[in-house]
Amino acid sequence: MQFAGKNIVLTGAAGGQGLAETELFLKGGGNVIATDIHETLPEVFKELAAKFPQHFHYVKVDAGSQSDWNNLGEWIKAKNIRIHGLVNNAGIPFRARLGAMEVDDWNRVIGINLTGPMMGIQTCMPFMDKGASIVNIGSAAGLTAHYTVSYTASKWGLRGLTHVAAMELGERGIRVNIVHPGYIETSMTASAPAAFIDAQLALTPMERVGQPEEVAAVVGFLISDASSYVSGAEIPVDGAYTSGGNVKFISDSLRNAAK
């Protein structure tokens, strides 16, 4: 995929899926405005900054901070550039169940995972023209009733935001889509309990975890001109986990019983 001439804002860019997306866009000739919570250039970006000095830019943005988004808007305005892509990748997990959810923790998760993308869209849309593309990063938890109540609610809300934005921005020729990763092997998922991982694999028809590059490839397609008439779409990247509706467990149990 080629991204030459495209200016792409990417949140949560310093790790996992965000880093894979950053590398994909840069290798395709794109100009990446990578954002994350670090005050100075993260170590993981130094090689990319040296290899793509004209195409890589880092701006500190806490996705849940309106002032940080305002600063990014001022940065874009000062550079006098147009934005061709926005990937709302930043997000945090939180595994508290209903009944044990503290309001401050709830607000923090919603603030980053849902309010953050809304602020990102509002910040970047004045700098977007026909052909621009916004990709929100949802989750399999946004398609199912995961026990992680705040995280799940944030991703279901992100689906609603995606469809509203696709409707509102469609007349301007701006596309908005959402990608739903399943269990992807990143530092964020590495903290999951072993029992969670075992259960996830047991319920995933492809019977393996996904890789950040596999999510990045779908995001890249949605940012690219190859998807020029795709808007309002929800694309799972989950090894058919959500397609099975957890019926895989029943199917495997029946198969094993018949042996």
Phi, psi and omega per residue, in radians:
M1 nan 2.420 -3.104
Q2 -1.909 2.388 -3.113
F3 -2.252 0.368 -3.100
A4 -0.988 2.287 3.114
G5 1.476 -0.068 -3.131
K6 -1.631 2.308 3.041
N7 -1.757 2.078 -2.996
I8 -2.146 2.130 3.055
V9 -1.582 2.311 -3.077
L10 -2.387 2.103 -3.139
T11 -1.628 2.748 -3.118
G12 1.006 0.733 -2.941
A13 -1.474 -0.158 -2.958
A14 -1.543 0.076 -3.138
G15 -2.801 2.796 3.019
G16 0.936 -2.225 -3.101
Q17 -1.085 -0.678 -3.136
G18 -1.073 -0.724 3.124
L19 -1.179 -0.714 3.121
A20 -1.097 -0.676 3.110
E21 -1.186 -0.721 3.097
T22 -0.995 -0.839 -3.124
E23 -1.124 -0.695 3.132
L24 -1.068 -0.825 -3.105
F25 -1.143 -0.727 -3.134
L26 -1.143 -0.752 3.141
K27 -1.165 -0.420 3.094
G28 -1.549 0.125 3.078
G29 1.563 0.146 -3.133
G30 -1.385 2.835 3.019
N31 -1.775 2.049 -3.031
V32 -1.865 2.176 2.954
I33 -1.708 1.605 -3.079
A34 -1.469 2.309 3.130
T35 -2.197 2.619 3.074
D36 -2.861 -3.089 -3.013
I37 -1.485 -0.114 -3.070
H38 -1.302 2.383 -3.109
E39 -1.170 -0.612 3.138
T40 -2.127 2.975 -3.090
L41 -0.972 2.072 3.120
P42 -1.098 2.602 -3.127
E43 -0.950 -0.673 -3.079
V44 -1.116 -0.326 -3.109
F45 -1.664 -0.206 -2.999
K46 -1.095 -0.679 3.117
E47 -1.170 -0.710 3.118
L48 -1.150 -0.688 3.130
A49 -1.103 -0.626 3.133
A50 -1.320 -0.618 -3.083
K51 -1.388 -0.575 -3.111
F52 -2.203 1.050 -3.023
P53 -1.073 -0.493 -3.120
Q54 -1.568 -0.196 -3.019
H55 -2.034 -0.239 -3.076
F56 -1.922 2.282 3.103
H57 -2.362 2.466 3.098
Y58 -2.081 2.281 3.083
V59 -2.293 2.252 3.127
K60 -1.245 2.101 3.075
V61 -2.468 2.008 2.909
D62 -1.422 2.021 -3.006
A63 -1.021 -0.373 -3.138
G64 -1.634 0.124 -3.069
S65 -1.907 2.035 3.106
Q66 -1.101 -0.663 -3.132
S67 -1.138 -0.631 3.097
D68 -1.170 -0.699 3.090
W69 -1.143 -0.672 3.085
N70 -1.060 -0.734 3.123
N71 -1.085 -0.684 3.109
L72 -1.139 -0.710 3.098
G73 -1.047 -0.709 3.090
E74 -1.156 -0.642 3.112
W75 -1.109 -0.794 3.135
I76 -1.095 -0.750 -3.138
K77 -1.105 -0.724 -3.138
A78 -1.157 -0.591 3.121
K79 -1.353 -0.240 3.132
N80 0.978 0.874 -3.138
I81 -2.101 2.814 3.023
R82 -1.779 2.629 -3.134
I83 -1.818 2.202 -3.108
H84 -1.784 -0.304 -3.136
G85 -2.655 2.504 3.035
L86 -2.326 2.180 3.072
V87 -2.019 1.921 3.106
N88 -1.496 1.474 -3.038
N89 -1.704 -0.451 -3.049
A90 -1.073 2.394 3.109
G91 -2.982 2.749 3.105
I92 -2.234 2.547 3.067
P93 -1.575 2.773 3.016
F94 -2.773 2.133 -2.912
R95 -1.807 0.304 3.086
A96 -1.179 2.477 3.118
R97 -1.571 2.859 3.023
L98 -1.049 2.275 -3.059
G99 1.846 -0.348 3.120
A100 -2.177 0.297 -3.046
M101 -1.583 2.064 3.053
E102 -1.458 2.434 -3.060
V103 -1.061 -0.690 3.141
D104 -1.084 -0.718 3.111
D105 -1.184 -0.711 3.081
W106 -0.994 -0.863 -3.107
N107 -1.115 -0.619 3.135
R108 -1.146 -0.769 -3.140
V109 -1.148 -0.828 3.125
I110 -1.094 -0.674 -3.112
G111 -1.075 -0.691 -3.117
I112 -1.494 -0.800 -3.000
N113 -1.395 -0.433 -3.078
L114 -2.121 -0.903 3.122
T115 -1.144 -0.626 3.127
G116 -0.993 -0.917 3.090
P117 -1.036 -0.641 3.090
M118 -1.074 -0.788 3.130
M119 -1.156 -0.623 3.105
G120 -1.102 -0.768 3.117
I121 -1.109 -0.809 -3.122
Q122 -1.139 -0.551 3.120
T123 -1.254 -0.746 -2.993
C124 -1.541 -0.460 -3.023
M125 -1.070 -0.533 3.088
P126 -1.153 -0.321 -3.108
F127 -1.796 0.218 -3.094
M128 -1.893 2.565 3.095
D129 -2.151 -3.124 3.101
K130 -0.934 2.307 -3.131
G131 1.749 -0.184 3.120
A132 -1.230 2.756 -3.064
S133 -2.415 2.367 3.080
I134 -2.026 2.295 3.092
V135 -2.160 2.102 3.029
N136 -1.682 2.484 3.125
I137 -1.754 1.862 3.121
G138 -1.549 -2.359 -3.109
S139 -3.019 2.737 2.973
A140 -1.011 -0.473 3.092
A141 -1.170 -0.303 3.086
G142 -1.478 -0.052 3.127
L143 -2.039 -0.137 -3.092
T144 -2.381 3.038 -3.132
A145 -1.700 1.225 3.090
H146 -1.123 2.687 -3.112
Y147 -1.261 -0.296 -3.117
T148 -1.339 1.523 -2.850
V149 -1.084 -0.773 -3.103
S150 -1.264 -0.734 3.122
Y151 -1.104 -0.799 -3.141
T152 -1.074 -0.812 3.131
A153 -1.071 -0.666 -3.138
S154 -1.131 -0.672 -3.107
K155 -1.344 -0.582 3.008
W156 -1.129 -0.705 3.088
G157 -1.106 -0.623 3.140
L158 -1.140 -0.543 3.047
R159 -1.084 -0.788 3.125
G160 -1.086 -0.770 3.111
L161 -1.041 -0.712 -3.138
T162 -1.038 -0.814 -3.080
H163 -1.247 -0.632 3.062
V164 -1.093 -0.799 -3.116
A165 -1.125 -0.686 3.114
A166 -1.077 -0.676 3.130
M167 -1.238 -0.821 -3.051
E168 -1.206 -0.624 -3.034
L169 -1.704 -0.086 -3.101
G170 -1.025 -0.695 -3.107
E171 -1.170 -0.311 3.072
R172 -1.596 -0.006 3.141
G173 1.380 0.325 3.116
I174 -1.722 2.224 -3.105
R175 -1.678 2.547 3.127
V176 -2.403 2.169 -3.135
N177 -2.386 2.921 3.126
I178 -2.332 2.397 3.114
V179 -1.932 2.358 -3.109
H180 -1.981 1.617 3.080
P181 -1.198 2.549 2.968
G182 -1.547 -2.409 3.126
Y183 -1.398 1.883 -3.123
I184 -1.917 2.396 -3.072
E185 -1.343 1.654 3.127
T186 -2.391 3.036 3.107
S187 -1.137 -0.500 -3.134
M188 -1.195 -0.700 -3.124
T189 -1.470 -0.243 -3.105
A190 -1.097 -0.403 -3.116
S191 -1.465 -0.042 -3.137
A192 -1.176 2.511 3.112
P193 -1.060 2.621 -3.132
A194 -1.022 -0.626 -3.141
A195 -1.113 -0.605 3.114
F196 -1.145 -0.790 -3.118
I197 -1.109 -0.787 3.138
D198 -1.053 -0.754 3.141
A199 -1.163 -0.679 3.136
Q200 -1.078 -0.790 -3.140
L201 -1.138 -0.637 3.138
A202 -1.151 -0.424 -3.095
L203 -1.800 0.024 -3.128
T204 -1.767 1.996 -3.093
P205 -0.926 -0.615 3.136
M206 -1.380 -0.152 2.999
E207 0.963 0.706 3.027
R208 -2.726 2.877 3.048
V209 -1.483 2.808 3.102
G210 -1.644 2.896 3.132
Q211 -1.976 2.607 -3.129
P212 -0.943 -0.627 -3.121
E213 -1.120 -0.485 -3.138
E214 -1.268 -0.598 3.044
V215 -1.254 -0.754 -3.119
A216 -1.011 -0.654 -3.117
A217 -1.102 -0.681 3.127
V218 -1.247 -0.723 3.089
V219 -1.064 -0.741 3.122
G220 -1.050 -0.731 3.088
F221 -1.033 -0.758 -3.094
L222 -1.233 -0.503 3.068
I223 -1.373 -0.516 -3.062
S224 -1.294 2.880 3.119
D225 -1.249 -0.211 3.130
A226 -1.125 -0.361 -3.136
S227 -1.874 0.613 -2.966
S228 -1.084 -0.295 3.108
Y229 -2.072 0.368 3.110
V230 -1.822 1.977 3.089
S231 -2.623 2.513 -3.090
G232 1.351 0.261 -3.098
A233 -1.548 2.592 3.021
E234 -2.073 2.052 -3.036
I235 -2.084 1.928 3.050
P236 -1.297 2.448 2.994
V237 -2.185 1.363 -2.883
D238 -2.514 0.317 3.117
G239 1.088 0.482 3.137
A240 1.291 0.291 3.130
Y241 -0.986 -0.880 -3.093
T242 -1.332 -0.395 3.096
S243 -1.164 -0.587 -3.080
G244 -1.301 -0.311 -3.102
G245 0.954 0.548 -3.126
N246 1.125 0.213 3.102
V247 -1.319 -0.241 3.104
K248 -0.968 -0.669 3.135
F249 -1.049 -0.760 3.115
I250 -1.133 -0.801 -3.117
S251 -1.048 -0.799 3.139
D252 -1.151 -0.671 -3.136
S253 -1.100 -0.753 3.116
L254 -1.159 -0.688 3.123
R255 -1.109 -0.782 -3.132
N256 -1.166 -0.624 -3.133
A257 -1.193 -0.470 -3.100
A258 -1.447 -0.173 -3.125
K259 -1.288 nan nan
